[in-house]
Amino acid sequence: MSTSTTQNEWPLWEVFVRSKAGLDHKHCGSLHAADAKMALQMARDVYTRRQEGTSIWVVQSSQIVASDPGEKGMYFDPMEDKVYRHPTFYELPESVNHM
Amino acid sequence: MSQASIKVGSAPAVQYLLRLGDSCLVLAQRISEWSGHAPILEEDLALSNMALDLLGQARGLLTHAAKLDGQGHDEDQLAFLRDERQYLNPVLMELPRGDFAFTVLRNFAVATWLLLLWQQLEKSSDAELAAIAGKAVKEAAYHQQHAADWVVRLGDGTEESAARLRAALATLWPYFNELFDADAVDAAAQAQGLGPAWSSLKDDWLAHMGEVLREAGLSLPRNSAYQSAGRRGVHSEHMGHMLATLQYLQRAYPGGRW
């Protein structure tokens, strides 16, 4: 019971880890923490135990603005028939085949 | 069938290494008792990580102590086959894990002390010890920060968390004395350049402790005259029980491996 109380009181944080310099920070999970400093430490202890990381971002989950699953159709379906937006749609002349 | 106990020699360098190595080993065992019991999953992992760091440090130190001791023992034999009086950790390390406030306050005090010690040991005349210190110093720095944050959080938290932290400080305070006792083993280590006399770390340790405890709303208690003597092998009633758990497998199944 105390656990669920704790988790109701502590906000949820999303964790992004960069595995190597030059690569992007990738979302790898979430955790509960009382504040940003604790969230960073917990992220280090939960998500980088096996050398996964060289840098960590955390952001409160409530700060993320997400698209509405109900609007998925309106948002994303119109892209289905726009094959010409992919570079592979175009045939290149032989001379630039290795571009 | 059971495994006969071993003894280590009394060379000061071996004793000096065992005091530190046993501290890491015994505290690792105590912290790892939180696995599956910490207040939240994230802290469960943080404590397990800390225990494993300490265990890694203990392995290096016990291996090196065994080598200097020259009786052909290895880290496992030193960890699992000595009798209680042969362990040289300060009593502080073996005290039962207590509540979460007790655990984070002890972790903070020990990490602060270890960090100061490892920083000096990086300059050891013993290359192997200096190498162990070079790795451990980063681990201790993180342990210290993580535990210090918890100390401030609890001290500056609810009435109950502050009361528990105050109680933990009152219980632990007399046991800190032993970290800074001066004796012949210490003096020999300092003279050989093996490592600092532990007593030389006291002022810096007190300054760090005071800073964080003040931030947590606590003040340093008055000096205690109590003197525990784990470094000479005289332990509390808790040590034997802990060793029974720690040693059981190797005693029951000598040489057993995963």
Interface residues (C-beta under 8 A of the other chain):
Chain A: S2 T3 T6 Q7 W10 L31 H32 A33 A34 K37 M38 Q41 M42 R44 D45 V46 R49
Chain B: P39 I40 L41 E42 E43 L45 A46 N49 Y142 Q145 H146 D149 R153
